[in-house]
């Protein structure tokens, strides 16, 4: 499970972020101010990505960039500071992304997923009774290998990385098939049906929207 460092001094925003991250299958680790965040970084805890506010009490988000970079933790800024100078400061310091509040949680999750794919894309993912080897592109159910076509594997990985989130057909087509796909959305239904049969995963239909992989929190 990916550990997401949430550094946000607004308690309501922090709770909302942590709740949505948990629902999506991540492990949120909150810090409410810059000093607390720095202590947690220096304690040696593992973080797979950090979501940083800029305007924090004590030590601001920009000052946390260097200790996080030293630990190899990618940073996404989530901040109300939307001036060009602040954006340039964050991005030139090495941030992966700079998102201005207010933002859509779904957009954040998609951007975060891309950062995780760049930095933590390999390894093994476990969901239900499936073991997914991302590097080898193999899937094992129990002790039996499951043979998936390339698009079926990509679709499986997309659902697993967006657990408990309702995904529109348009979103699935864009992220799995690509922006240049001109076929019918019916192709998603066919692939999802095959994926259900092969994996046994509870990929449920969401009326008038698309699909959702339902897993226990």
Backbone as a chain_set.jsonl record, in Angstrom:
{"seq": "XXXXXXXXXXXXXXXXXXXXXXXXXXXXXXXXXXXXXXXXXXXXXXXXXXXXXXXXXXXXXXXXXXXXXXXXXXXXXXXXXXXXXXXXXXXXXXXXXXXXXXXXXXXXXXXXXXXXXXXXXXXXXXXXXXXXXXXXXXXXXXXXXXXXXXXXXXXXXXXXXXXXXXXXXXXXXXXXXXXXXXXXXXXXXXXXXXXXXXXXXXXXXXXXXXXXXXXXX", "coords": {"N": [[0.848, -1.195, 0.0], [0.603, 2.174, -0.907], [2.105, 4.89, 0.836], [0.987, 7.995, 1.723], [2.06, 11.162, 2.361], [0.51, 13.657, 4.022], [0.602, 16.932, 4.348], [-0.845, 19.401, 5.853], [-2.32, 22.178, 7.284], [-4.933, 22.943, 7.687], [-7.512, 21.578, 9.314], [-9.98, 20.501, 8.411], [-9.607, 20.21, 5.628], [-7.445, 18.456, 5.667], [-8.606, 16.173, 6.869], [-10.519, 15.547, 4.912], [-8.889, 14.988, 2.671], [-7.409, 12.783, 3.661], [-9.474, 10.949, 4.12], [-10.467, 10.498, 1.495], [-8.17, 9.484, 0.27], [-7.829, 7.119, 1.709], [-10.153, 5.733, 0.968], [-9.546, 5.353, -1.684], [-7.629, 3.432, -1.523], [-5.11, 4.031, -0.503], [-2.59, 4.715, 2.024], [-2.909, 7.235, 4.119], [-0.805, 9.624, 5.747], [-0.939, 11.959, 8.061], [0.253, 15.329, 8.762], [0.219, 18.245, 10.723], [1.56, 20.661, 10.768], [4.557, 22.486, 9.753], [6.835, 21.958, 11.359], [6.217, 19.556, 12.675], [5.99, 17.95, 10.425], [8.639, 17.999, 9.454], [9.997, 16.679, 11.526], [8.871, 14.141, 11.27], [9.794, 13.429, 8.749], [12.551, 13.348, 9.231], [12.615, 11.27, 11.003], [12.769, 8.987, 9.59], [10.615, 7.67, 8.458], [8.763, 5.919, 5.895], [7.648, 7.375, 2.926], [5.697, 7.506, 0.009], [4.809, 9.477, -1.655], [4.509, 13.019, -1.249], [2.054, 15.312, -0.236], [1.942, 18.62, -0.153], [1.062, 21.528, 1.61], [1.727, 25.024, 1.149], [1.669, 27.354, 2.782], [2.361, 27.002, 5.853], [2.344, 26.739, 9.457], [5.256, 27.843, 11.216], [7.555, 26.123, 9.766], [7.589, 26.442, 6.309], [6.01, 25.021, 3.331], [7.771, 25.155, 1.141], [10.258, 25.073, 2.364], [10.338, 22.49, 3.207], [10.912, 21.022, 1.008], [13.644, 20.341, 0.369], [14.567, 18.478, 2.464], [12.756, 16.411, 1.891], [13.383, 15.79, -0.784], [15.955, 14.837, -0.341], [15.377, 12.427, 0.781], [14.289, 11.159, -1.323], [11.587, 11.475, -1.877], [8.835, 12.152, -3.863], [7.161, 15.282, -4.548], [4.029, 16.912, -4.401], [2.572, 19.994, -4.611], [-0.136, 21.385, -2.827], [-1.991, 24.08, -2.698], [-3.186, 27.393, -1.773], [-1.832, 29.464, -2.851], [-1.617, 31.018, -5.715], [-0.065, 32.597, -7.331], [2.27, 33.434, -9.934], [4.993, 33.54, -9.222], [5.17, 31.94, -6.909], [4.394, 29.452, -7.952], [6.496, 29.0, -9.761], [8.611, 28.911, -7.969], [8.038, 26.576, -6.494], [8.004, 24.57, -8.528], [10.505, 24.809, -9.814], [12.115, 24.142, -7.718], [11.833, 21.475, -7.636], [9.384, 20.153, -7.421], [6.902, 17.751, -8.364], [4.4, 18.452, -9.222], [1.997, 21.158, -9.128], [-0.721, 22.176, -7.577], [-3.532, 24.191, -7.399], [-5.643, 25.334, -4.808], [-9.204, 25.889, -4.735], [-9.529, 22.345, -5.466], [-10.373, 19.468, -7.495], [-10.913, 16.326, -6.072], [-10.735, 13.967, -7.559], [-9.175, 14.739, -9.737], [-6.774, 15.283, -8.432], [-6.126, 12.681, -7.512], [-5.687, 11.354, -9.933], [-3.488, 12.787, -10.97], [-1.664, 12.27, -8.942], [-1.421, 9.527, -9.155], [-0.034, 9.323, -11.558], [2.413, 10.411, -10.831], [3.221, 8.525, -8.912], [3.394, 6.32, -10.583], [5.625, 6.994, -12.094], [7.618, 7.033, -10.157], [7.28, 4.844, -8.481], [6.521, 2.709, -9.999], [7.005, -0.004, -10.44], [7.265, -3.345, -9.045], [5.186, -5.337, -6.814], [1.685, -5.744, -6.604], [-1.033, -6.341, -4.491], [-4.333, -7.468, -4.419], [-7.418, -8.45, -3.162], [-7.464, -11.879, -3.764], [-5.481, -11.81, -5.598], [-2.222, -11.567, -7.0], [-0.309, -9.175, -8.407], [2.229, -8.65, -10.599], [3.877, -5.921, -11.523], [6.129, -5.242, -13.052], [6.748, -7.618, -14.451], [4.345, -8.027, -15.62], [2.427, -9.945, -14.909], [-0.165, -12.034, -13.504], [-1.34, -13.688, -10.672], [-3.611, -15.925, -9.26], [-4.396, -17.118, -6.251], [-2.605, -19.915, -6.481], [-2.554, -20.162, -9.125], [-1.671, -19.095, -12.364], [-2.992, -16.311, -14.202], [-3.956, -15.665, -17.427], [-3.781, -12.74, -19.121], [-4.772, -10.464, -21.661], [-2.844, -7.778, -23.17], [-4.272, -5.252, -22.985], [-6.215, -5.948, -21.144], [-4.671, -6.385, -18.879], [-3.659, -3.78, -18.451], [-6.059, -2.478, -17.938], [-6.895, -3.794, -15.618], [-4.851, -2.963, -13.834], [-5.369, -0.242, -13.768], [-7.905, -0.146, -12.538], [-7.226, -1.266, -10.046], [-5.486, 0.653, -9.037], [-7.248, 2.638, -8.594], [-9.137, 2.037, -6.617], [-12.457, 1.647, -5.361], [-13.42, 3.968, -6.475], [-15.666, 5.663, -8.57], [-15.442, 5.315, -11.951], [-15.602, 6.981, -14.987], [-16.649, 5.973, -18.309], [-15.388, 7.47, -20.261], [-13.123, 8.37, -18.919], [-11.811, 5.958, -18.429], [-11.335, 5.073, -21.049], [-9.599, 7.104, -21.934], [-7.373, 6.89, -20.17], [-6.567, 4.195, -20.318], [-6.871, 3.163, -22.97], [-5.968, 5.325, -24.414], [-5.536, 8.737, -25.61], [-5.898, 8.924, -28.342], [-7.752, 7.066, -29.129], [-10.448, 5.96, -31.064], [-12.598, 4.281, -31.057], [-15.698, 2.593, -30.013], [-17.33, 3.075, -26.84], [-18.35, 0.747, -25.977], [-16.48, -1.227, -26.113], [-15.179, -1.156, -23.685], [-17.038, -2.352, -21.948], [-16.963, -4.985, -22.821], [-14.309, -5.748, -22.269], [-14.254, -5.362, -19.475], [-16.111, -7.278, -18.679], [-14.759, -9.647, -19.419], [-12.565, -9.387, -17.756], [-13.713, -9.577, -15.223], [-14.585, -12.272, -15.292], [-12.142, -13.647, -15.482], [-10.638, -12.821, -13.252], [-12.321, -12.642, -11.048], [-12.829, -10.387, -9.596], [-14.741, -7.846, -7.859], [-15.937, -5.854, -9.876], [-18.071, -3.398, -10.326], [-20.987, -2.183, -12.047], [-21.685, 1.239, -12.528], [-24.484, 3.027, -12.748], [-25.126, 5.053, -15.578], [-22.623, 6.152, -15.482], [-20.093, 4.522, -15.288], [-17.759, 2.28, -14.189], [-16.771, 0.624, -11.09], [-14.286, -0.59, -8.951], [-14.847, -2.488, -6.229], [-13.557, -2.714, -3.079], [-12.594, -3.853, 0.192], [-12.132, -1.428, 2.788]], "CA": [[0.0, 0.0, 0.0], [1.373, 3.414, -0.971], [1.948, 5.788, 1.979], [0.902, 9.366, 1.231], [2.328, 12.141, 3.415], [-0.414, 14.78, 3.846], [1.042, 18.033, 5.208], [-1.92, 20.387, 5.665], [-2.679, 22.692, 8.605], [-6.387, 23.095, 7.788], [-7.96, 20.263, 9.779], [-11.067, 19.995, 7.565], [-9.022, 19.764, 4.357], [-6.637, 17.275, 5.967], [-9.516, 15.033, 7.071], [-11.119, 15.213, 3.622], [-7.855, 14.344, 1.87], [-7.099, 11.465, 4.223], [-10.619, 10.076, 3.89], [-10.506, 10.111, 0.086], [-7.007, 8.637, 0.0], [-8.124, 5.799, 2.283], [-11.16, 5.101, 0.116], [-8.884, 4.983, -2.937], [-6.703, 2.339, -1.297], [-3.809, 4.503, -0.051], [-2.433, 4.917, 3.467], [-2.528, 8.63, 4.379], [-0.08, 9.916, 6.987], [-1.09, 13.415, 8.169], [1.023, 16.209, 9.639], [-0.591, 19.454, 10.778], [2.375, 21.873, 10.619], [5.843, 22.221, 9.146], [7.776, 21.373, 12.307], [5.832, 18.156, 12.842], [6.33, 17.27, 9.181], [10.096, 17.837, 9.396], [10.358, 15.63, 12.48], [8.459, 12.854, 10.705], [10.732, 13.137, 7.65], [13.846, 13.008, 9.817], [12.496, 10.028, 11.768], [13.05, 7.863, 8.697], [9.403, 7.022, 7.963], [8.67, 5.788, 4.439], [6.556, 8.042, 2.221], [5.812, 7.285, -1.435], [4.617, 10.8, -2.25], [4.096, 14.008, -0.25], [1.133, 16.37, -0.637], [2.367, 19.707, 0.724], [0.591, 22.904, 1.59], [2.863, 25.948, 1.196], [1.556, 28.255, 3.94], [2.274, 26.2, 7.061], [2.935, 27.381, 10.63], [6.637, 27.49, 11.52], [8.329, 25.803, 8.564], [6.624, 26.393, 5.211], [6.131, 23.894, 2.418], [8.961, 25.288, 0.305], [11.409, 24.669, 3.172], [10.304, 21.031, 3.373], [11.276, 20.359, -0.242], [14.994, 19.76, 0.39], [14.626, 17.217, 3.219], [12.0, 15.369, 1.185], [14.198, 15.395, -1.934], [17.075, 14.042, 0.163], [14.856, 11.088, 1.056], [13.76, 10.612, -2.567], [10.122, 11.503, -1.847], [8.281, 13.136, -4.793], [6.302, 16.267, -3.896], [2.972, 17.638, -5.099], [2.08, 21.1, -3.783], [-1.57, 21.698, -2.808], [-1.901, 25.373, -2.024], [-4.007, 28.512, -2.234], [-0.939, 30.447, -3.471], [-1.714, 30.794, -7.164], [0.722, 33.567, -8.091], [3.274, 32.818, -10.792], [6.268, 33.408, -8.51], [5.089, 30.773, -6.03], [4.398, 28.255, -8.802], [7.855, 28.802, -10.268], [9.448, 28.51, -6.834], [7.777, 25.174, -6.202], [8.358, 23.67, -9.629], [11.95, 24.835, -10.055], [12.756, 23.471, -6.584], [11.786, 20.04, -7.876], [8.066, 19.546, -7.235], [6.346, 17.028, -9.503], [3.179, 19.114, -9.667], [1.595, 22.295, -8.303], [-2.174, 22.214, -7.735], [-4.074, 25.334, -6.659], [-6.948, 25.156, -4.159], [-9.796, 24.565, -4.511], [-9.257, 21.374, -6.524], [-11.213, 18.276, -7.499], [-10.168, 15.193, -5.518], [-10.477, 13.008, -8.632], [-8.034, 15.24, -10.501], [-5.593, 15.061, -7.6], [-5.798, 11.256, -7.505], [-5.128, 11.001, -11.238], [-2.139, 13.358, -11.052], [-0.834, 11.554, -7.982], [-1.167, 8.204, -9.721], [1.013, 9.456, -12.573], [3.677, 10.597, -10.109], [3.559, 7.23, -8.336], [3.801, 5.427, -11.674], [6.996, 7.352, -12.482], [8.592, 6.794, -9.088], [7.061, 3.557, -7.799], [5.689, 1.974, -10.945], [7.256, -1.443, -10.475], [6.95, -4.099, -7.846], [4.041, -6.238, -6.749], [0.453, -5.205, -6.031], [-1.946, -7.402, -4.061], [-5.717, -7.073, -4.207], [-8.203, -9.665, -2.969], [-6.548, -13.027, -3.797], [-4.623, -11.662, -6.776], [-0.89, -10.967, -6.881], [-0.014, -8.56, -9.702], [3.611, -8.21, -10.757], [3.795, -4.834, -12.495], [7.277, -5.305, -13.963], [6.642, -8.802, -15.317], [3.001, -8.005, -16.2], [1.816, -11.249, -14.659], [-1.181, -12.072, -12.46], [-1.529, -15.016, -10.084], [-4.784, -16.016, -8.387], [-4.043, -18.285, -5.451], [-1.342, -20.411, -7.038], [-2.763, -20.348, -10.56], [-1.477, -17.89, -13.191], [-4.112, -15.871, -15.042], [-3.463, -15.102, -18.685], [-4.506, -11.544, -19.523], [-4.293, -9.738, -22.832], [-2.2, -6.526, -22.739], [-5.239, -4.228, -22.562], [-6.863, -6.43, -19.924], [-3.745, -6.121, -17.776], [-3.656, -2.331, -18.208], [-7.348, -2.141, -17.333], [-6.84, -4.303, -14.244], [-3.977, -2.101, -13.054], [-6.05, 1.044, -13.602], [-8.929, -0.338, -11.506], [-6.575, -1.519, -8.761], [-4.915, 1.911, -8.559], [-8.36, 3.566, -8.331], [-10.135, 1.245, -5.912], [-13.612, 2.302, -4.719], [-13.723, 5.226, -7.15], [-16.483, 5.504, -9.773], [-14.668, 5.758, -13.118], [-16.427, 7.119, -16.178], [-16.137, 5.287, -19.498], [-14.473, 8.384, -20.939], [-11.865, 8.36, -18.177], [-11.163, 4.662, -18.662], [-10.829, 5.077, -22.428], [-8.455, 8.017, -22.037], [-6.222, 6.441, -19.397], [-6.138, 2.835, -20.674], [-6.742, 3.012, -24.422], [-5.203, 6.456, -24.92], [-6.293, 9.884, -26.126], [-6.13, 8.812, -29.774], [-8.667, 5.967, -29.405], [-11.675, 6.458, -31.694], [-13.613, 3.235, -31.08], [-16.888, 2.787, -29.19], [-17.141, 2.785, -25.423], [-18.802, -0.632, -25.766], [-15.301, -2.079, -25.953], [-14.895, -1.227, -22.246], [-17.941, -3.339, -21.356], [-16.481, -6.317, -23.191], [-13.083, -6.011, -21.527], [-14.589, -5.487, -18.059], [-16.76, -8.578, -18.525], [-13.709, -10.666, -19.463], [-11.724, -9.219, -16.574], [-14.473, -10.154, -14.103], [-14.569, -13.74, -15.4], [-10.794, -14.182, -15.273], [-10.068, -12.479, -11.947], [-13.298, -12.75, -9.972], [-12.895, -9.139, -8.84], [-16.059, -7.187, -7.859], [-15.986, -4.615, -10.659], [-19.513, -3.199, -10.44], [-21.456, -1.134, -12.946], [-22.242, 2.444, -11.91], [-25.428, 3.498, -13.765], [-24.933, 6.321, -16.286], [-21.248, 6.656, -15.283], [-19.085, 3.574, -15.771], [-17.485, 1.126, -13.346], [-16.027, 0.848, -9.84], [-13.761, -1.78, -8.292], [-15.203, -2.388, -4.815], [-12.714, -3.498, -2.181], [-12.756, -3.484, 1.602], [-11.215, -0.375, 3.206]], "C": [[0.888, 1.252, 0.0], [1.056, 4.295, 0.239], [2.045, 7.227, 1.481], [1.025, 10.331, 2.405], [1.483, 13.383, 3.149], [-0.03, 15.873, 4.838], [0.116, 19.216, 4.958], [-2.383, 20.851, 7.039], [-4.169, 22.951, 8.774], [-6.977, 21.718, 8.106], [-9.044, 19.672, 8.885], [-10.529, 19.462, 6.235], [-8.206, 18.503, 4.571], [-7.515, 16.04, 6.13], [-10.113, 14.578, 5.745], [-10.122, 14.48, 2.732], [-7.588, 12.926, 2.364], [-8.237, 10.48, 3.995], [-10.641, 9.577, 2.449], [-9.328, 9.228, -0.29], [-7.237, 7.228, 0.529], [-9.115, 5.038, 1.415], [-10.529, 4.596, -1.176], [-7.826, 3.897, -2.749], [-5.306, 2.745, -0.886], [-3.782, 4.587, 1.476], [-1.992, 6.356, 3.726], [-1.829, 8.766, 5.718], [-0.102, 11.429, 7.164], [-0.063, 14.074, 9.088], [0.349, 17.571, 9.565], [0.218, 20.747, 10.704], [3.761, 21.483, 10.12], [6.839, 21.56, 10.075], [7.488, 19.899, 12.528], [6.227, 17.357, 11.602], [7.825, 17.001, 9.098], [10.558, 16.728, 10.331], [10.013, 14.251, 11.939], [9.377, 12.447, 9.555], [12.058, 12.645, 8.221], [13.814, 11.717, 10.625], [12.736, 8.795, 10.904], [11.815, 7.129, 8.208], [9.414, 6.962, 6.433], [7.448, 6.534, 3.928], [6.772, 7.823, 0.728], [5.569, 8.558, -2.227], [4.159, 11.737, -1.136], [3.174, 15.032, -0.895], [1.348, 17.526, 0.332], [1.566, 20.982, 0.514], [1.833, 23.801, 1.632], [2.83, 26.769, 2.481], [1.276, 27.443, 5.199], [2.847, 26.979, 8.247], [4.383, 26.922, 10.828], [7.48, 27.324, 10.278], [7.358, 25.678, 7.399], [6.929, 25.23, 4.26], [7.357, 23.953, 1.525], [10.207, 24.807, 1.06], [11.471, 23.155, 3.38], [10.767, 20.29, 2.12], [12.629, 19.653, -0.152], [15.082, 18.481, 1.227], [13.838, 16.084, 2.569], [12.771, 14.871, -0.034], [15.36, 14.511, -1.491], [16.658, 12.609, 0.473], [14.278, 10.439, -0.191], [12.252, 10.584, -2.639], [9.613, 12.546, -2.839], [7.232, 14.011, -4.118], [5.266, 16.821, -4.872], [2.5, 18.743, -4.16], [0.576, 21.252, -3.962], [-1.707, 22.993, -2.024], [-2.86, 26.404, -2.598], [-3.161, 29.584, -2.912], [-0.884, 30.196, -4.973], [-0.945, 31.822, -7.987], [1.848, 32.857, -8.837], [4.592, 32.58, -10.053], [6.282, 32.168, -7.612], [5.123, 29.482, -6.84], [5.806, 27.957, -9.305], [8.793, 28.352, -9.155], [9.282, 27.023, -6.546], [8.28, 24.229, -7.278], [9.863, 23.648, -9.882], [12.714, 24.185, -8.9], [12.706, 21.959, -6.728], [10.452, 19.371, -7.657], [7.597, 18.863, -8.519], [5.14, 17.745, -10.086], [2.849, 20.222, -8.676], [0.109, 22.502, -8.563], [-2.74, 23.299, -6.822], [-5.44, 24.975, -6.069], [-7.92, 26.211, -4.671], [-9.545, 23.642, -5.701], [-10.24, 20.217, -6.408], [-10.372, 17.1, -7.015], [-9.816, 14.195, -6.611], [-9.271, 13.439, -9.461], [-6.74, 15.018, -9.724], [-5.17, 13.601, -7.646], [-5.164, 10.821, -8.823], [-3.7, 11.531, -11.369], [-1.181, 12.624, -10.117], [-0.467, 10.171, -8.508], [-0.043, 8.257, -10.76], [2.385, 9.654, -11.921], [4.136, 9.267, -9.511], [4.034, 6.256, -9.413], [5.239, 5.713, -12.108], [8.012, 6.924, -11.436], [8.467, 5.418, -8.448], [6.287, 2.604, -8.707], [5.858, 0.479, -10.907], [6.78, -2.138, -9.224], [5.689, -4.923, -7.972], [2.879, -5.547, -6.057], [-0.457, -6.367, -5.68], [-3.334, -6.82, -3.853], [-6.561, -8.341, -4.183], [-7.244, -10.851, -2.934], [-5.649, -12.998, -5.027], [-3.276, -11.073, -6.379], [-0.489, -10.491, -8.269], [1.43, -8.097, -9.703], [3.652, -7.192, -11.884], [4.921, -4.923, -13.519], [7.143, -6.457, -14.956], [5.305, -8.871, -16.045], [2.353, -9.39, -16.107], [0.817, -11.126, -13.511], [-1.335, -13.511, -11.984], [-2.723, -14.954, -9.137], [-4.622, -17.285, -7.557], [-2.661, -18.747, -5.874], [-1.427, -20.589, -8.544], [-2.526, -19.053, -11.326], [-2.717, -17.59, -14.021], [-3.532, -15.206, -16.281], [-4.361, -13.935, -19.098], [-3.904, -10.972, -20.794], [-3.704, -8.408, -22.356], [-3.181, -5.469, -22.255], [-5.978, -4.651, -21.302], [-5.968, -6.178, -18.712], [-3.72, -4.634, -17.434], [-4.942, -1.893, -17.516], [-7.394, -2.598, -15.877], [-6.023, -3.369, -13.362], [-4.64, -0.747, -12.783], [-7.133, 0.94, -12.525], [-8.291, -0.492, -10.127], [-6.012, -0.229, -8.174], [-5.98, 2.97, -8.276], [-9.493, 2.837, -7.628], [-11.195, 2.123, -5.258], [-13.922, 3.681, -5.28], [-14.561, 4.925, -8.394], [-15.744, 6.123, -10.961], [-15.579, 5.831, -14.336], [-15.816, 6.337, -17.34], [-15.123, 6.168, -20.23], [-13.112, 8.389, -20.255], [-11.096, 7.071, -18.433], [-10.573, 4.613, -20.068], [-9.567, 5.923, -22.551], [-7.212, 7.437, -21.378], [-5.698, 5.078, -19.836], [-5.915, 2.686, -22.176], [-5.941, 4.155, -25.049], [-6.08, 7.516, -25.542], [-6.655, 9.73, -27.593], [-7.069, 7.662, -30.129], [-9.99, 6.521, -29.946], [-12.77, 5.397, -31.762], [-14.8, 3.568, -30.195], [-16.605, 2.425, -27.746], [-17.604, 1.371, -25.071], [-17.617, -1.579, -25.558], [-14.908, -2.198, -24.482], [-15.746, -2.31, -21.602], [-17.447, -4.759, -21.626], [-15.246, -6.685, -22.368], [-13.355, -6.174, -20.029], [-15.229, -6.843, -17.787], [-15.728, -9.705, -18.504], [-12.837, -10.609, -18.211], [-12.41, -9.796, -15.341], [-14.367, -11.675, -14.102], [-13.203, -14.307, -15.04], [-10.281, -13.966, -13.858], [-11.011, -12.703, -10.777], [-13.441, -11.49, -9.143], [-14.285, -8.504, -8.938], [-16.015, -5.826, -8.558], [-17.455, -4.376, -10.989], [-19.824, -2.071, -11.42], [-22.013, 0.027, -12.128], [-23.156, 3.082, -12.953], [-25.121, 4.905, -14.264], [-23.525, 6.909, -16.093], [-20.232, 5.699, -15.864], [-18.939, 2.41, -14.837], [-16.712, 1.529, -12.105], [-15.564, -0.511, -9.327], [-14.001, -1.63, -6.8], [-14.306, -3.305, -3.997], [-12.913, -3.006, -0.765], [-11.75, -2.419, 1.966], [-10.096, -0.931, 4.073]], "O": [[1.809, 1.368, 0.809], [-0.104, 4.437, 0.626], [3.05, 7.628, 0.894], [0.204, 10.322, 3.322], [1.708, 14.087, 2.165], [-0.305, 15.755, 6.033], [0.271, 19.944, 3.977], [-2.79, 20.038, 7.869], [-4.629, 23.16, 9.897], [-6.945, 20.811, 7.275], [-9.036, 18.469, 8.622], [-10.942, 18.399, 5.771], [-8.26, 17.579, 3.759], [-7.203, 14.98, 5.588], [-10.208, 13.38, 5.477], [-10.461, 13.473, 2.111], [-7.547, 11.984, 1.573], [-7.997, 9.307, 3.708], [-10.811, 8.383, 2.203], [-9.482, 8.309, -1.096], [-6.88, 6.251, -0.13], [-8.942, 3.847, 1.156], [-10.917, 3.553, -1.702], [-7.19, 3.485, -3.719], [-4.394, 1.917, -0.907], [-4.824, 4.536, 2.13], [-0.812, 6.669, 3.568], [-2.198, 8.119, 6.698], [0.648, 12.128, 6.482], [0.422, 13.473, 10.047], [-0.048, 18.013, 8.487], [-0.364, 21.826, 10.59], [4.101, 20.301, 10.069], [7.607, 20.698, 9.649], [8.408, 19.082, 12.566], [6.73, 16.238, 11.704], [8.24, 15.907, 8.716], [11.416, 15.925, 9.966], [10.771, 13.299, 12.126], [9.702, 11.27, 9.4], [12.617, 11.653, 7.754], [14.86, 11.132, 10.905], [12.887, 7.688, 11.422], [11.939, 6.065, 7.601], [9.988, 7.822, 5.765], [6.342, 6.348, 4.436], [7.894, 7.94, 0.235], [6.065, 8.702, -3.345], [3.5, 11.307, -0.19], [3.471, 15.558, -1.968], [0.982, 17.432, 1.503], [1.41, 21.456, -0.612], [2.884, 23.37, 2.106], [3.834, 26.872, 3.187], [0.123, 27.222, 5.571], [3.746, 27.799, 8.062], [4.697, 25.748, 10.63], [8.061, 28.293, 9.789], [6.405, 24.902, 7.471], [7.954, 24.558, 4.372], [7.925, 22.915, 1.184], [11.103, 24.206, 0.467], [12.529, 22.607, 3.691], [10.99, 19.08, 2.156], [12.75, 18.494, -0.551], [15.623, 17.485, 0.748], [14.219, 14.919, 2.687], [12.812, 13.668, -0.292], [15.712, 13.551, -2.177], [17.478, 11.691, 0.434], [13.823, 9.297, -0.139], [11.679, 9.775, -3.368], [9.925, 13.726, -2.683], [6.506, 13.558, -3.233], [5.582, 17.153, -6.014], [2.074, 18.465, -3.039], [0.067, 21.251, -5.083], [-1.553, 22.995, -0.803], [-3.29, 26.307, -3.747], [-3.71, 30.521, -3.492], [-0.2, 29.286, -5.442], [-1.141, 31.919, -9.199], [2.317, 31.802, -8.411], [5.232, 31.544, -10.234], [7.273, 31.439, -7.559], [5.801, 28.526, -6.461], [6.256, 26.811, -9.28], [9.666, 27.511, -9.372], [10.264, 26.301, -6.375], [8.905, 23.212, -6.981], [10.433, 22.587, -10.137], [13.842, 23.728, -9.086], [13.43, 21.238, -6.042], [10.37, 18.144, -7.699], [7.865, 19.341, -9.622], [4.88, 17.665, -11.287], [3.341, 20.237, -7.548], [-0.279, 22.95, -9.642], [-2.463, 23.321, -5.623], [-6.283, 24.387, -6.746], [-7.502, 27.319, -5.009], [-9.367, 24.115, -6.824], [-10.858, 20.01, -5.363], [-9.253, 16.896, -7.486], [-8.722, 13.631, -6.603], [-8.445, 12.61, -9.842], [-5.728, 14.612, -10.296], [-3.985, 13.305, -7.801], [-4.225, 10.024, -8.837], [-2.807, 10.815, -11.822], [-0.024, 12.386, -10.465], [0.658, 9.704, -8.326], [0.792, 7.355, -10.833], [3.39, 9.128, -12.399], [5.315, 8.924, -9.598], [4.954, 5.469, -9.19], [5.984, 4.794, -12.448], [9.122, 6.507, -11.766], [9.447, 4.885, -7.928], [5.494, 1.791, -8.233], [4.949, -0.252, -11.3], [5.997, -1.594, -8.446], [5.189, -5.176, -9.068], [3.057, -4.855, -5.055], [-0.636, -7.28, -6.486], [-3.491, -5.797, -3.187], [-6.443, -9.197, -5.06], [-6.294, -10.839, -2.151], [-5.121, -14.028, -5.446], [-3.202, -10.189, -5.526], [-0.346, -11.291, -9.194], [1.814, -7.247, -8.899], [3.485, -7.539, -13.053], [4.701, -4.707, -14.711], [7.393, -6.293, -16.15], [5.135, -9.665, -16.971], [1.815, -9.92, -17.079], [0.929, -10.242, -12.661], [-1.447, -14.435, -12.789], [-2.83, -14.043, -8.316], [-4.701, -18.394, -8.086], [-1.668, -18.054, -5.651], [-0.499, -21.1, -9.172], [-3.105, -18.021, -10.988], [-3.406, -18.5, -14.482], [-2.712, -14.293, -16.182], [-5.543, -14.118, -19.386], [-2.688, -10.989, -20.985], [-4.025, -7.953, -21.258], [-2.949, -4.847, -21.218], [-6.332, -3.807, -20.478], [-6.453, -5.801, -17.645], [-3.754, -4.267, -16.259], [-4.921, -1.046, -16.623], [-7.877, -1.872, -15.007], [-6.453, -3.019, -12.263], [-4.488, -0.179, -11.701], [-7.266, 1.837, -11.693], [-8.767, 0.09, -9.152], [-6.051, -0.029, -6.96], [-5.673, 4.056, -7.786], [-10.661, 2.991, -7.986], [-10.902, 3.175, -4.689], [-14.608, 4.475, -4.638], [-14.216, 4.042, -9.18], [-15.458, 7.321, -10.964], [-16.248, 4.856, -14.676], [-14.614, 6.072, -17.354], [-14.124, 5.675, -20.755], [-12.075, 8.41, -20.919], [-9.88, 7.089, -18.63], [-9.443, 4.163, -20.256], [-8.592, 5.519, -23.185], [-6.124, 7.483, -21.951], [-4.497, 4.826, -19.738], [-4.895, 2.149, -22.607], [-5.31, 3.976, -26.091], [-7.21, 7.251, -25.951], [-7.62, 10.34, -28.053], [-7.182, 7.306, -31.303], [-10.577, 7.432, -29.362], [-13.77, 5.591, -32.453], [-14.909, 4.682, -29.683], [-15.755, 1.583, -27.457], [-17.289, 0.859, -23.997], [-17.748, -2.611, -24.899], [-14.363, -3.222, -24.069], [-15.245, -3.101, -20.803], [-17.512, -5.625, -20.753], [-15.149, -7.792, -21.838], [-12.752, -7.031, -19.382], [-14.926, -7.485, -16.781], [-15.809, -10.609, -17.673], [-12.426, -11.638, -17.677], [-11.764, -10.432, -14.508], [-14.098, -12.294, -13.072], [-13.115, -15.334, -14.367], [-9.574, -14.815, -13.315], [-10.57, -12.928, -9.65], [-14.096, -11.504, -8.101], [-14.94, -8.607, -9.975], [-16.051, -4.781, -7.908], [-18.024, -5.069, -11.832], [-19.04, -1.139, -11.597], [-22.729, -0.184, -11.149], [-22.667, 3.624, -13.944], [-24.888, 5.824, -13.478], [-23.27, 8.043, -16.498], [-19.568, 6.032, -16.845], [-19.87, 1.619, -14.683], [-16.093, 2.591, -12.045], [-16.342, -1.463, -9.272], [-13.426, -0.745, -6.166], [-14.295, -4.52, -4.195], [-13.349, -1.876, -0.546], [-10.61, -2.481, 1.505], [-9.227, -0.179, 4.516]]}, "num_chains": 1, "name": "protein.A"}
